[in-house]
Amino acid sequence: MKPINILTMLALALCFPTLGSSDQTDQRLVPLFEALQSSRDQKVLQEAEAAIWDLWFDSGAAEVDELMQQAAVLVRGGELAAAEVIYSEVITTLPGFSEGWNRRATVRFYRRDFEGSLADIEQTLRLEPRHFGAIWGLGMILGSRRDFQRAIRAFERLLEIKPNAADAPRRIELLKQEMARETV
């Protein structure tokens, strides 16, 4: 039997919706993550990543999706405290929705509430262990805290999931250099 090529997998994943909610439980994510790991075609990688974000952002609940849109508008307008309140409402309404946790983690990161951001990242990764955005945030926070070994592990994990994460190898190298300077 001839294997399905990556473009065919992407087309199938994007064209045939599944019943029920989307987000991290959507089975259309499987071929998209496979494409992220196996393709070297920039267009395919960009389309797969965009489709993953679209699926993660879709909670399957119209009320929650509307709240997510409202919060995103607030973030773009720099109203981070108000966005955090709405993301908290999303989490209360749908606690199993990983992107609600991830978006609040991002807002908390921007507000320099690193403890809160780390707690939300942890919950995001419990719900969606492949969440490359949350893993990137984890690496950034750990690096800023000079927890170099754990930051390096986070970026290495990111590369396992998303080998085309362009800045991860550079960040790993910088973290290793910082760690070496501190041990001298």
VEXMIVO-472520 format. One record per atom (N, C-alpha, C, O): z, x, y; residue number from 1; atom name. Coordinates in steps of 0.05 Angstrom, whole numbers. Atoms other than C-alpha are relative to their C-alpha. Layout:
residues N
<r <Z X Y> NUM 'CA'>
...
end
This chain:
residues 184
<r <0 17 -24> 1 'N'>
<r <0 0 0> 1 'CA'>
<r <0 18 25> 1 'C'>
<r <15 37 27> 1 'O'>
<r <3 -16 -24> 2 'N'>
<r <-20 27 68> 2 'CA'>
<r <24 -7 19> 2 'C'>
<r <30 -30 23> 2 'O'>
<r <-22 6 -18> 3 'N'>
<r <40 35 117> 3 'CA'>
<r <-10 -12 26> 3 'C'>
<r <-33 -7 35> 3 'O'>
<r <7 12 -25> 4 'N'>
<r <40 -6 181> 4 'CA'>
<r <3 21 22> 4 'C'>
<r <23 36 22> 4 'O'>
<r <-2 -19 -21> 5 'N'>
<r <26 36 242> 5 'CA'>
<r <19 -10 22> 5 'C'>
<r <26 -34 23> 5 'O'>
<r <-20 7 -20> 6 'N'>
<r <73 37 302> 6 'CA'>
<r <-10 -21 19> 6 'C'>
<r <6 -39 27> 6 'O'>
<r <10 20 -19> 7 'N'>
<r <28 -4 348> 7 'CA'>
<r <1 -28 -13> 7 'C'>
<r <7 -47 0> 7 'O'>
<r <-2 26 14> 8 'N'>
<r <25 -59 295> 8 'CA'>
<r <29 -9 -1> 8 'C'>
<r <34 -33 3> 8 'O'>
<r <-28 7 1> 9 'N'>
<r <101 -57 288> 9 'CA'>
<r <9 -11 27> 9 'C'>
<r <22 -32 29> 9 'O'>
<r <-8 9 -27> 10 'N'>
<r <109 -64 364> 10 'CA'>
<r <-12 -28 5> 10 'C'>
<r <2 -45 16> 10 'O'>
<r <13 26 -5> 11 'N'>
<r <59 -122 367> 11 'CA'>
<r <15 -22 -15> 11 'C'>
<r <20 -43 -4> 11 'O'>
<r <-15 19 16> 12 'N'>
<r <95 -158 311> 12 'CA'>
<r <27 -6 12> 12 'C'>
<r <36 -29 14> 12 'O'>
<r <-27 4 -11> 13 'N'>
<r <163 -147 343> 13 'CA'>
<r <-1 -16 26> 13 'C'>
<r <17 -32 31> 13 'O'>
<r <1 13 -26> 14 'N'>
<r <141 -172 411> 14 'CA'>
<r <-13 -28 -2> 14 'C'>
<r <-7 -45 15> 14 'O'>
<r <15 25 1> 15 'N'>
<r <97 -230 389> 15 'CA'>
<r <13 -22 -16> 15 'C'>
<r <7 -46 -12> 15 'O'>
<r <-12 21 18> 16 'N'>
<r <139 -266 337> 16 'CA'>
<r <30 -2 5> 16 'C'>
<r <45 14 -7> 16 'O'>
<r <-29 2 -5> 17 'N'>
<r <206 -289 363> 17 'CA'>
<r <14 -10 -24> 17 'C'>
<r <3 -24 -42> 17 'O'>
<r <-17 10 21> 18 'N'>
<r <263 -303 316> 18 'CA'>
<r <15 -23 10> 18 'C'>
<r <18 -27 35> 18 'O'>
<r <-16 23 -8> 19 'N'>
<r <305 -365 317> 19 'CA'>
<r <28 11 8> 19 'C'>
<r <37 31 -3> 19 'O'>
<r <-27 -8 -7> 20 'N'>
<r <373 -360 350> 20 'CA'>
<r <0 19 24> 20 'C'>
<r <-20 21 38> 20 'O'>
<r <-3 -18 -24> 21 'N'>
<r <398 -310 401> 21 'CA'>
<r <-14 26 -4> 21 'C'>
<r <-21 34 -26> 21 'O'>
<r <12 -27 0> 22 'N'>
<r <368 -244 419> 22 'CA'>
<r <23 19 0> 22 'C'>
<r <41 18 -17> 22 'O'>
<r <-20 -21 -4> 23 'N'>
<r <412 -186 441> 23 'CA'>
<r <0 19 -23> 23 'C'>
<r <-20 22 -37> 23 'O'>
<r <-1 -22 20> 24 'N'>
<r <436 -132 393> 24 'CA'>
<r <-4 -9 -29> 24 'C'>
<r <-8 8 -46> 24 'O'>
<r <3 9 28> 25 'N'>
<r <430 -176 331> 25 'CA'>
<r <-29 -8 -7> 25 'C'>
<r <-35 -15 -29> 25 'O'>
<r <28 8 4> 26 'N'>
<r <356 -191 340> 26 'CA'>
<r <-14 19 -19> 26 'C'>
<r <-15 43 -15> 26 'O'>
<r <14 -17 20> 27 'N'>
<r <316 -166 280> 27 'CA'>
<r <-25 13 11> 27 'C'>
<r <-35 31 -1> 27 'O'>
<r <24 -13 -13> 28 'N'>
<r <257 -150 326> 28 'CA'>
<r <7 28 10> 28 'C'>
<r <-11 44 15> 28 'O'>
<r <-8 -27 -8> 29 'N'>
<r <298 -89 346> 29 'CA'>
<r <-7 22 -21> 29 'C'>
<r <-12 45 -13> 29 'O'>
<r <3 -20 21> 30 'N'>
<r <288 -55 279> 30 'CA'>
<r <-26 16 3> 30 'C'>
<r <-25 41 4> 30 'O'>
<r <24 -16 -3> 31 'N'>
<r <214 -36 287> 31 'CA'>
<r <-1 14 27> 31 'C'>
<r <-14 35 30> 31 'O'>
<r <0 -13 -26> 32 'N'>
<r <226 -19 360> 32 'CA'>
<r <16 26 -1> 32 'C'>
<r <7 46 11> 32 'O'>
<r <-15 -25 3> 33 'N'>
<r <280 32 343> 33 'CA'>
<r <-15 19 -18> 33 'C'>
<r <-14 43 -14> 33 'O'>
<r <17 -17 17> 34 'N'>
<r <234 58 288> 34 'CA'>
<r <-21 14 17> 34 'C'>
<r <-27 37 13> 34 'O'>
<r <21 -11 -17> 35 'N'>
<r <180 68 340> 35 'CA'>
<r <12 22 18> 35 'C'>
<r <0 43 23> 35 'O'>
<r <-13 -20 -17> 36 'N'>
<r <229 105 386> 36 'CA'>
<r <5 26 -15> 36 'C'>
<r <3 48 -4> 36 'O'>
<r <-6 -24 15> 37 'N'>
<r <246 153 330> 37 'CA'>
<r <-25 14 -12> 37 'C'>
<r <-24 38 -17> 37 'O'>
<r <22 -13 14> 38 'N'>
<r <177 165 301> 38 'CA'>
<r <-25 5 17> 38 'C'>
<r <-41 22 10> 38 'O'>
<r <24 -3 -16> 39 'N'>
<r <125 159 357> 39 'CA'>
<r <2 24 19> 39 'C'>
<r <24 31 28> 39 'O'>
<r <2 -21 -20> 40 'N'>
<r <102 215 401> 40 'CA'>
<r <-18 -9 23> 40 'C'>
<r <-22 5 42> 40 'O'>
<r <18 13 -20> 41 'N'>
<r <57 169 442> 41 'CA'>
<r <17 -11 23> 41 'C'>
<r <33 -29 18> 41 'O'>
<r <-16 8 -23> 42 'N'>
<r <87 161 512> 42 'CA'>
<r <-1 -29 6> 42 'C'>
<r <19 -42 12> 42 'O'>
<r <3 29 -6> 43 'N'>
<r <59 91 521> 43 'CA'>
<r <16 -16 -21> 43 'C'>
<r <30 -35 -13> 43 'O'>
<r <-14 14 21> 44 'N'>
<r <87 68 454> 44 'CA'>
<r <30 2 5> 44 'C'>
<r <45 -17 3> 44 'O'>
<r <-28 -5 -5> 45 'N'>
<r <155 99 471> 45 'CA'>
<r <10 -17 24> 45 'C'>
<r <31 -29 22> 45 'O'>
<r <-7 15 -24> 46 'N'>
<r <157 66 540> 46 'CA'>
<r <1 -30 -7> 46 'C'>
<r <19 -45 2> 46 'O'>
<r <1 28 7> 47 'N'>
<r <137 -2 512> 47 'CA'>
<r <23 -8 -19> 47 'C'>
<r <35 -29 -16> 47 'O'>
<r <-22 6 19> 48 'N'>
<r <188 2 455> 48 'CA'>
<r <26 -1 15> 48 'C'>
<r <43 -19 11> 48 'O'>
<r <-25 0 -15> 49 'N'>
<r <244 21 503> 49 'CA'>
<r <2 -25 18> 49 'C'>
<r <24 -37 19> 49 'O'>
<r <0 24 -17> 50 'N'>
<r <225 -35 552> 50 'CA'>
<r <6 -25 -17> 50 'C'>
<r <21 -42 -8> 50 'O'>
<r <-4 23 17> 51 'N'>
<r <223 -85 495> 51 'CA'>
<r <29 -1 -10> 51 'C'>
<r <41 -23 -12> 51 'O'>
<r <-28 -1 9> 52 'N'>
<r <292 -62 470> 52 'CA'>
<r <18 -10 23> 52 'C'>
<r <35 -27 18> 52 'O'>
<r <-16 10 -22> 53 'N'>
<r <321 -72 539> 53 'CA'>
<r <-3 -30 4> 53 'C'>
<r <17 -44 10> 53 'O'>
<r <5 29 -3> 54 'N'>
<r <289 -141 544> 54 'CA'>
<r <16 -16 -21> 54 'C'>
<r <29 -36 -14> 54 'O'>
<r <-15 14 21> 55 'N'>
<r <320 -161 478> 55 'CA'>
<r <30 2 4> 55 'C'>
<r <45 -18 0> 55 'O'>
<r <-29 -4 -5> 56 'N'>
<r <388 -132 495> 56 'CA'>
<r <9 -18 23> 56 'C'>
<r <31 -29 23> 56 'O'>
<r <-7 15 -24> 57 'N'>
<r <387 -169 562> 57 'CA'>
<r <0 -30 -6> 57 'C'>
<r <13 -45 9> 57 'O'>
<r <2 28 6> 58 'N'>
<r <372 -236 529> 58 'CA'>
<r <22 -8 -19> 58 'C'>
<r <22 -1 -43> 58 'O'>
<r <-23 8 16> 59 'N'>
<r <437 -266 504> 59 'CA'>
<r <-5 -23 -19> 59 'C'>
<r <9 -27 -38> 59 'O'>
<r <5 24 16> 60 'N'>
<r <406 -328 475> 60 'CA'>
<r <14 -25 11> 60 'C'>
<r <11 -47 0> 60 'O'>
<r <-14 22 -13> 61 'N'>
<r <449 -371 521> 61 'CA'>
<r <-9 -2 29> 61 'C'>
<r <-4 17 44> 61 'O'>
<r <12 3 -27> 62 'N'>
<r <416 -397 585> 62 'CA'>
<r <21 5 21> 62 'C'>
<r <16 18 41> 62 'O'>
<r <-22 -3 -20> 63 'N'>
<r <483 -399 622> 63 'CA'>
<r <6 30 4> 63 'C'>
<r <10 39 27> 63 'O'>
<r <-7 -28 -2> 64 'N'>
<r <498 -326 606> 64 'CA'>
<r <-24 16 12> 64 'C'>
<r <-19 34 28> 64 'O'>
<r <23 -14 -11> 65 'N'>
<r <427 -303 621> 65 'CA'>
<r <-2 -4 30> 65 'C'>
<r <-9 14 45> 65 'O'>
<r <0 5 -29> 66 'N'>
<r <432 -336 690> 66 'CA'>
<r <22 17 13> 66 'C'>
<r <17 28 35> 66 'O'>
<r <-21 -17 -12> 67 'N'>
<r <498 -300 703> 67 'CA'>
<r <-8 29 0> 67 'C'>
<r <-3 43 20> 67 'O'>
<r <10 -28 0> 68 'N'>
<r <466 -234 682> 68 'CA'>
<r <-19 5 22> 68 'C'>
<r <-19 26 35> 68 'O'>
<r <19 -3 -22> 69 'N'>
<r <410 -246 732> 69 'CA'>
<r <14 1 26> 69 'C'>
<r <7 17 44> 69 'O'>
<r <-15 1 -25> 70 'N'>
<r <459 -263 787> 70 'CA'>
<r <14 27 5> 70 'C'>
<r <13 38 27> 70 'O'>
<r <-14 -26 -2> 71 'N'>
<r <500 -200 773> 71 'CA'>
<r <-20 23 6> 71 'C'>
<r <-14 40 22> 71 'O'>
<r <20 -21 -5> 72 'N'>
<r <437 -157 772> 72 'CA'>
<r <-9 0 29> 72 'C'>
<r <-13 21 41> 72 'O'>
<r <7 2 -28> 73 'N'>
<r <418 -183 841> 73 'CA'>
<r <22 12 17> 73 'C'>
<r <16 26 37> 73 'O'>
<r <-22 -11 -15> 74 'N'>
<r <487 -166 866> 74 'CA'>
<r <1 31 -1> 74 'C'>
<r <6 44 18> 74 'O'>
<r <1 -29 3> 75 'N'>
<r <482 -96 838> 75 'CA'>
<r <-21 13 17> 75 'C'>
<r <-16 32 32> 75 'O'>
<r <22 -11 -16> 76 'N'>
<r <415 -84 871> 76 'CA'>
<r <7 -2 30> 76 'C'>
<r <-2 15 46> 76 'O'>
<r <-9 3 -27> 77 'N'>
<r <447 -108 936> 77 'CA'>
<r <25 17 7> 77 'C'>
<r <35 16 30> 77 'O'>
<r <-23 -17 -5> 78 'N'>
<r <505 -59 929> 78 'CA'>
<r <27 -15 -1> 78 'C'>
<r <47 -4 6> 78 'O'>
<r <-24 15 2> 79 'N'>
<r <556 -114 917> 79 'CA'>
<r <13 3 -28> 79 'C'>
<r <13 -16 -44> 79 'O'>
<r <-9 -7 27> 80 'N'>
<r <588 -81 858> 80 'CA'>
<r <25 -15 -9> 80 'C'>
<r <27 -23 -32> 80 'O'>
<r <-24 15 7> 81 'N'>
<r <656 -115 860> 81 'CA'>
<r <-6 -28 -9> 81 'C'>
<r <4 -38 -28> 81 'O'>
<r <8 27 7> 82 'N'>
<r <624 -184 859> 82 'CA'>
<r <-15 0 -27> 82 'C'>
<r <-12 -18 -43> 82 'O'>
<r <15 -2 25> 83 'N'>
<r <577 -162 803> 83 'CA'>
<r <19 4 -24> 83 'C'>
<r <16 -8 -45> 83 'O'>
<r <-20 -5 22> 84 'N'>
<r <637 -137 762> 84 'CA'>
<r <14 -26 -7> 84 'C'>
<r <19 -31 -31> 84 'O'>
<r <-12 26 5> 85 'N'>
<r <669 -206 769> 85 'CA'>
<r <-18 -17 -18> 85 'C'>
<r <-9 -29 -37> 85 'O'>
<r <18 17 16> 86 'N'>
<r <607 -240 742> 86 'CA'>
<r <-4 12 -28> 86 'C'>
<r <-5 -3 -47> 86 'O'>
<r <2 -12 27> 87 'N'>
<r <599 -190 685> 87 'CA'>
<r <25 -6 -16> 87 'C'>
<r <23 -9 -41> 87 'O'>
<r <-24 8 14> 88 'N'>
<r <671 -204 667> 88 'CA'>
<r <-1 -29 -10> 88 'C'>
<r <8 -35 -32> 88 'O'>
<r <4 28 8> 89 'N'>
<r <654 -278 665> 89 'CA'>
<r <-19 -1 -24> 89 'C'>
<r <-15 -17 -43> 89 'O'>
<r <19 -2 23> 90 'N'>
<r <595 -261 618> 90 'CA'>
<r <16 7 -25> 90 'C'>
<r <12 -5 -46> 90 'O'>
<r <-15 -10 23> 91 'N'>
<r <643 -223 572> 91 'CA'>
<r <19 -22 -10> 91 'C'>
<r <22 -25 -34> 91 'O'>
<r <-18 21 8> 92 'N'>
<r <693 -280 572> 92 'CA'>
<r <-15 -23 -14> 92 'C'>
<r <-6 -34 -34> 92 'O'>
<r <16 22 12> 93 'N'>
<r <638 -331 557> 93 'CA'>
<r <-12 8 -27> 93 'C'>
<r <-13 -9 -45> 93 'O'>
<r <14 -9 24> 94 'N'>
<r <603 -289 504> 94 'CA'>
<r <9 28 -7> 94 'C'>
<r <-6 47 -3> 94 'O'>
<r <-11 -26 5> 95 'N'>
<r <647 -232 480> 95 'CA'>
<r <-15 17 -20> 95 'C'>
<r <-11 42 -21> 95 'O'>
<r <15 -16 19> 96 'N'>
<r <599 -211 425> 96 'CA'>
<r <-27 9 11> 96 'C'>
<r <-44 20 -4> 96 'O'>
<r <25 -7 -13> 97 'N'>
<r <542 -198 475> 97 'CA'>
<r <3 28 11> 97 'C'>
<r <15 32 32> 97 'O'>
<r <-4 -28 -7> 98 'N'>
<r <537 -122 480> 98 'CA'>
<r <-9 7 28> 98 'C'>
<r <4 23 41> 98 'O'>
<r <11 -8 -26> 99 'N'>
<r <496 -120 543> 99 'CA'>
<r <18 -9 23> 99 'C'>
<r <18 3 45> 99 'O'>
<r <-20 8 -20> 100 'N'>
<r <550 -158 582> 100 'CA'>
<r <20 23 4> 100 'C'>
<r <27 30 26> 100 'O'>
<r <-19 -22 -1> 101 'N'>
<r <598 -102 565> 101 'CA'>
<r <-13 25 12> 101 'C'>
<r <-1 39 29> 101 'O'>
<r <14 -24 -11> 102 'N'>
<r <546 -48 580> 102 'CA'>
<r <-4 -2 30> 102 'C'>
<r <0 18 44> 102 'O'>
<r <5 3 -29> 103 'N'>
<r <528 -76 648> 103 'CA'>
<r <26 2 16> 103 'C'>
<r <26 14 37> 103 'O'>
<r <-25 -4 -15> 104 'N'>
<r <601 -81 668> 104 'CA'>
<r <9 29 -1> 104 'C'>
<r <20 39 18> 104 'O'>
<r <-6 -29 1> 105 'N'>
<r <611 -9 643> 105 'CA'>
<r <-15 15 21> 105 'C'>
<r <-4 33 34> 105 'O'>
<r <17 -13 -20> 106 'N'>
<r <554 12 688> 106 'CA'>
<r <11 -5 29> 106 'C'>
<r <13 14 45> 106 'O'>
<r <-12 6 -27> 107 'N'>
<r <584 -24 749> 107 'CA'>
<r <26 15 4> 107 'C'>
<r <31 27 25> 107 'O'>
<r <-25 -15 -2> 108 'N'>
<r <651 7 734> 108 'CA'>
<r <-5 30 4> 108 'C'>
<r <10 43 19> 108 'O'>
<r <7 -28 -4> 109 'N'>
<r <619 75 729> 109 'CA'>
<r <-8 5 29> 109 'C'>
<r <2 24 41> 109 'O'>
<r <7 -3 -28> 110 'N'>
<r <587 66 797> 110 'CA'>
<r <23 -3 19> 110 'C'>
<r <24 9 41> 110 'O'>
<r <-24 4 -17> 111 'N'>
<r <654 43 825> 111 'CA'>
<r <21 22 -6> 111 'C'>
<r <43 21 5> 111 'O'>
<r <-17 -23 7> 112 'N'>
<r <685 107 795> 112 'CA'>
<r <25 -8 -15> 112 'C'>
<r <45 5 -14> 112 'O'>
<r <-21 9 18> 113 'N'>
<r <730 67 749> 113 'CA'>
<r <-8 9 -28> 113 'C'>
<r <-17 -6 -45> 113 'O'>
<r <10 -12 25> 114 'N'>
<r <717 114 691> 114 'CA'>
<r <16 -9 -24> 114 'C'>
<r <5 -12 -46> 114 'O'>
<r <-16 11 22> 115 'N'>
<r <774 88 648> 115 'CA'>
<r <-11 -27 -9> 115 'C'>
<r <-15 -32 -32> 115 'O'>
<r <11 27 6> 116 'N'>
<r <747 17 653> 116 'CA'>
<r <-28 3 -12> 116 'C'>
<r <-34 -12 -31> 116 'O'>
<r <26 -4 11> 117 'N'>
<r <677 42 641> 117 'CA'>
<r <1 10 -29> 117 'C'>
<r <-15 0 -45> 117 'O'>
<r <-3 -10 28> 118 'N'>
<r <698 81 579> 118 'CA'>
<r <8 -22 -19> 118 'C'>
<r <-2 -24 -41> 118 'O'>
<r <-9 23 17> 119 'N'>
<r <733 19 551> 119 'CA'>
<r <-23 -19 -5> 119 'C'>
<r <-27 -28 -28> 119 'O'>
<r <23 18 4> 120 'N'>
<r <671 -23 562> 120 'CA'>
<r <-22 14 -17> 120 'C'>
<r <-35 0 -33> 120 'O'>
<r <19 -14 17> 121 'N'>
<r <626 31 532> 121 'CA'>
<r <8 -1 -29> 121 'C'>
<r <-8 -5 -47> 121 'O'>
<r <-10 2 27> 122 'N'>
<r <670 32 471> 122 'CA'>
<r <-6 -27 -13> 122 'C'>
<r <-15 -28 -36> 122 'O'>
<r <6 27 10> 123 'N'>
<r <662 -43 463> 123 'CA'>
<r <-30 -4 -4> 123 'C'>
<r <-39 -16 -24> 123 'O'>
<r <29 2 3> 124 'N'>
<r <587 -39 475> 124 'CA'>
<r <-9 13 -26> 124 'C'>
<r <-25 2 -41> 124 'O'>
<r <8 -15 24> 125 'N'>
<r <581 13 419> 125 'CA'>
<r <11 -12 -25> 125 'C'>
<r <-1 -8 -47> 125 'O'>
<r <-9 15 24> 126 'N'>
<r <623 -28 372> 126 'CA'>
<r <-20 -22 -7> 126 'C'>
<r <-26 -27 -31> 126 'O'>
<r <19 22 4> 127 'N'>
<r <574 -85 381> 127 'CA'>
<r <-29 10 -6> 127 'C'>
<r <-43 -2 -22> 127 'O'>
<r <27 -11 3> 128 'N'>
<r <510 -42 385> 128 'CA'>
<r <2 30 0> 128 'C'>
<r <-1 43 20> 128 'O'>
<r <-3 -30 2> 129 'N'>
<r <520 29 359> 129 'CA'>
<r <-25 16 8> 129 'C'>
<r <-22 40 13> 129 'O'>
<r <24 -14 -8> 130 'N'>
<r <448 46 378> 130 'CA'>
<r <-5 -2 30> 130 'C'>
<r <-26 6 39> 130 'O'>
<r <4 4 -28> 131 'N'>
<r <458 30 451> 131 'CA'>
<r <-2 26 15> 131 'C'>
<r <18 38 24> 131 'O'>
<r <5 -27 -12> 132 'N'>
<r <426 92 482> 132 'CA'>
<r <9 1 29> 132 'C'>
<r <17 22 38> 132 'O'>
<r <-10 0 -28> 133 'N'>
<r <445 71 553> 133 'CA'>
<r <30 5 1> 133 'C'>
<r <39 20 17> 133 'O'>
<r <-30 -3 1> 134 'N'>
<r <519 66 535> 134 'CA'>
<r <6 29 -9> 134 'C'>
<r <25 41 1> 134 'O'>
<r <-6 -27 10> 135 'N'>
<r <516 132 497> 135 'CA'>
<r <-5 21 22> 135 'C'>
<r <10 40 25> 135 'O'>
<r <6 -17 -23> 136 'N'>
<r <484 166 558> 136 'CA'>
<r <24 -1 20> 136 'C'>
<r <33 20 29> 136 'O'>
<r <-23 3 -18> 137 'N'>
<r <540 138 602> 137 'CA'>
<r <25 14 -11> 137 'C'>
<r <40 27 4> 137 'O'>
<r <-23 -14 13> 138 'N'>
<r <592 163 552> 138 'CA'>
<r <-2 30 4> 138 'C'>
<r <18 43 11> 138 'O'>
<r <4 -29 -3> 139 'N'>
<r <563 233 554> 139 'CA'>
<r <5 8 29> 139 'C'>
<r <17 29 34> 139 'O'>
<r <-4 -7 -28> 140 'N'>
<r <562 232 630> 140 'CA'>
<r <30 0 8> 140 'C'>
<r <39 19 21> 140 'O'>
<r <-29 2 -7> 141 'N'>
<r <635 210 636> 141 'CA'>
<r <15 23 -13> 141 'C'>
<r <32 36 0> 141 'O'>
<r <-14 -22 14> 142 'N'>
<r <659 259 583> 142 'CA'>
<r <-6 27 12> 142 'C'>
<r <12 44 15> 142 'O'>
<r <7 -25 -13> 143 'N'>
<r <621 315 616> 143 'CA'>
<r <14 4 26> 143 'C'>
<r <24 26 32> 143 'O'>
<r <-14 -2 -26> 144 'N'>
<r <651 300 684> 144 'CA'>
<r <30 5 -4> 144 'C'>
<r <43 15 14> 144 'O'>
<r <-28 -5 6> 145 'N'>
<r <719 302 651> 145 'CA'>
<r <5 26 -14> 145 'C'>
<r <27 33 -22> 145 'O'>
<r <-1 -27 13> 146 'N'>
<r <704 370 622> 146 'CA'>
<r <7 -2 -30> 146 'C'>
<r <17 18 -41> 146 'O'>
<r <-3 3 29> 147 'N'>
<r <709 343 551> 147 'CA'>
<r <-27 7 -12> 147 'C'>
<r <-41 -11 -22> 147 'O'>
<r <27 -10 6> 148 'N'>
<r <649 385 534> 148 'CA'>
<r <-9 -6 -29> 148 'C'>
<r <-32 -15 -33> 148 'O'>
<r <9 4 28> 149 'N'>
<r <649 380 458> 149 'CA'>
<r <-7 -30 -5> 149 'C'>
<r <-28 -35 -18> 149 'O'>
<r <6 28 4> 150 'N'>
<r <652 304 458> 150 'CA'>
<r <-25 -9 16> 150 'C'>
<r <-41 -25 7> 150 'O'>
<r <24 6 -16> 151 'N'>
<r <600 300 514> 151 'CA'>
<r <-25 10 -14> 151 'C'>
<r <-45 -4 -16> 151 'O'>
<r <23 -11 15> 152 'N'>
<r <553 345 474> 152 'CA'>
<r <-6 -18 -24> 152 'C'>
<r <-29 -24 -30> 152 'O'>
<r <5 18 24> 153 'N'>
<r <563 301 412> 153 'CA'>
<r <-13 -26 9> 153 'C'>
<r <-30 -37 -5> 153 'O'>
<r <12 25 -10> 154 'N'>
<r <546 240 454> 154 'CA'>
<r <-30 4 5> 154 'C'>
<r <-46 -13 -3> 154 'O'>
<r <28 -5 -5> 155 'N'>
<r <481 270 478> 155 'CA'>
<r <-16 6 -25> 155 'C'>
<r <-39 -1 -27> 155 'O'>
<r <14 -4 25> 156 'N'>
<r <464 294 408> 156 'CA'>
<r <-4 -26 -15> 156 'C'>
<r <-26 -30 -27> 156 'O'>
<r <3 27 12> 157 'N'>
<r <476 223 383> 157 'CA'>
<r <-23 -14 14> 157 'C'>
<r <-39 -28 1> 157 'O'>
<r <22 12 -15> 158 'N'>
<r <430 199 438> 158 'CA'>
<r <-27 9 -10> 158 'C'>
<r <-45 -7 -14> 158 'O'>
<r <26 -11 10> 159 'N'>
<r <375 245 413> 159 'CA'>
<r <-6 -9 -29> 159 'C'>
<r <-29 -11 -36> 159 'O'>
<r <5 11 26> 160 'N'>
<r <384 219 342> 160 'CA'>
<r <-13 -28 2> 160 'C'>
<r <-30 -34 -14> 160 'O'>
<r <10 28 -3> 161 'N'>
<r <370 148 366> 161 'CA'>
<r <-26 0 16> 161 'C'>
<r <-44 -15 9> 161 'O'>
<r <23 0 -19> 162 'N'>
<r <320 165 421> 162 'CA'>
<r <-8 29 5> 162 'C'>
<r <-1 41 25> 162 'O'>
<r <8 -28 -2> 163 'N'>
<r <289 234 409> 163 'CA'>
<r <-14 7 26> 163 'C'>
<r <-15 31 33> 163 'O'>
<r <15 -5 -24> 164 'N'>
<r <248 227 473> 164 'CA'>
<r <18 -2 25> 164 'C'>
<r <8 -2 47> 164 'O'>
<r <-19 0 -23> 165 'N'>
<r <311 224 518> 165 'CA'>
<r <-3 26 15> 165 'C'>
<r <9 46 8> 165 'O'>
<r <9 -25 -13> 166 'N'>
<r <282 275 566> 166 'CA'>
<r <23 17 11> 166 'C'>
<r <21 42 9> 166 'O'>
<r <-21 -17 -12> 167 'N'>
<r <346 297 601> 167 'CA'>
<r <22 8 -19> 167 'C'>
<r <38 25 -12> 167 'O'>
<r <-22 -7 19> 168 'N'>
<r <391 301 539> 168 'CA'>
<r <0 29 -8> 168 'C'>
<r <22 41 -7> 168 'O'>
<r <-2 -28 8> 169 'N'>
<r <371 371 516> 169 'CA'>
<r <10 18 23> 169 'C'>
<r <26 36 19> 169 'O'>
<r <-9 -15 -24> 170 'N'>
<r <381 398 587> 170 'CA'>
<r <29 -4 5> 170 'C'>
<r <44 15 11> 170 'O'>
<r <-28 5 -4> 171 'N'>
<r <448 364 593> 171 'CA'>
<r <17 14 -22> 171 'C'>
<r <38 25 -16> 171 'O'>
<r <-14 -14 22> 172 'N'>
<r <470 392 525> 172 'CA'>
<r <2 30 7> 172 'C'>
<r <24 42 4> 172 'O'>
<r <0 -28 -7> 173 'N'>
<r <450 462 548> 173 'CA'>
<r <20 6 23> 173 'C'>
<r <35 25 22> 173 'O'>
<r <-19 -4 -23> 174 'N'>
<r <488 455 614> 174 'CA'>
<r <29 -3 -9> 174 'C'>
<r <46 12 0> 174 'O'>
<r <-28 4 10> 175 'N'>
<r <550 429 578> 175 'CA'>
<r <9 24 -16> 175 'C'>
<r <32 32 -14> 175 'O'>
<r <-7 -24 16> 176 'N'>
<r <548 488 530> 176 'CA'>
<r <5 23 18> 176 'C'>
<r <23 39 13> 176 'O'>
<r <-5 -22 -19> 177 'N'>
<r <542 536 588> 177 'CA'>
<r <27 -3 14> 177 'C'>
<r <42 16 17> 177 'O'>
<r <-26 5 -13> 178 'N'>
<r <601 503 624> 178 'CA'>
<r <23 6 -20> 178 'C'>
<r <44 18 -12> 178 'O'>
<r <-21 -5 20> 179 'N'>
<r <642 505 559> 179 'CA'>
<r <4 30 -4> 179 'C'>
<r <26 39 -7> 179 'O'>
<r <-2 -29 4> 180 'N'>
<r <626 579 550> 180 'CA'>
<r <14 14 24> 180 'C'>
<r <30 32 20> 180 'O'>
<r <-13 -12 -24> 181 'N'>
<r <647 595 622> 181 'CA'>
<r <30 -5 -1> 181 'C'>
<r <46 12 7> 181 'O'>
<r <-29 7 0> 182 'N'>
<r <714 560 611> 182 'CA'>
<r <15 16 -22> 182 'C'>
<r <39 20 -19> 182 'O'>
<r <-14 -14 22> 183 'N'>
<r <729 599 547> 183 'CA'>
<r <0 30 5> 183 'C'>
<r <13 45 -11> 183 'O'>
<r <1 -29 -6> 184 'N'>
<r <716 667 579> 184 'CA'>
<r <26 7 15> 184 'C'>
<r <29 31 22> 184 'O'>
end
